């Protein structure tokens, strides 16, 4: 037996990941032991920002050439619209404004193939000038355990059979939810029965008119991070709800809504807060009539470590805790509060 065949399965599969689907198929004639090993593709990667790299068309062709029996462990696809370079892939008669929808179609063709190949780690970053729509197969994949989606597109609605039974980690970067009638964000969480970690980065909750509830009985870690702190419009920013009874860790950075309608944080152990009432504004007298975050503060009753990132966040705790002074003093003496990076 040759030396390569004596290598562990993981190393042989790693070697095979550098080959095209066609080349990998040819290598199976070397040994019967290789037949099943080369049906496993550890990693599929495409990044349009890499100059002189693989084109989107070449990547899609490579994916479409995968044997029906092949399995993909991880997909990482990053695509930015570049009119000068990307439009060159299409016919001269194709108008520039038509190239992006055509590329969206190419992306979704490859995604549908990969989603049928047992993918576990799914990272998709698509950013273009026009709207992009995820294929429904993303929300019905039974094998994906880690899902990362971005950037700038909207999820309008989910299919009625949406279910991600293995999903444990979900990351959303600058993704918007616009479904009328149903809460698409809440539907996504309800379709993920074993979800343990959720990251929502670049969130503007005031624009998510139908998706201001985080509800998950299995969620253990939650990160909500606002990136844009200007052009804030709180005219319709009425409420946010947290129904997360198993949550142990919360990082929450955002503007405060008018109220926290419902809060279930009974298992919370560690919390990091960066909260302010509105753009370039400090908490002061009269704010207790404009904002009512008391339910959120009551939800912190079991917290052991509380990090307040700014003096604004400390002020909201003191301002509203006068409404429940005895509970606040009890919490203060029983728990360990850590105030750091206060400015």
Buried (B, 14 or more C-beta within 10 A) or exposed (E): EEEEEEEEEEEBBEBBBEBEBEEBBEBBEEBEEBEEBBBBBEBBBBBBEEEEEBBBEEBBBBBEBBBEEBBBBBBBBBBEBBEEEBBEBBEEEEEEEEBBEBBBEBBBEBBBBBBBBBBBBBBBBBBBEEEBEBBBBBBBBEBBBBBBBBBBBBBBBBBEEBBBBBBBBBBBBBBBBBBEEEBBBBBBBBBBBEBBBBBBBBBBBBEBBBBBBBBBBBBBBBBBBBEEEEEBEBEEBEBBBBBBBBBBBBBBBBBBBBBBBBBBBEBBBBBBBBBBBBEEEEBEEEBBEEBBBBBBBBBBBEBEBBBBBBEBBBBBBEBBBEEBEEEBEEBEEEBEBEBEEEE
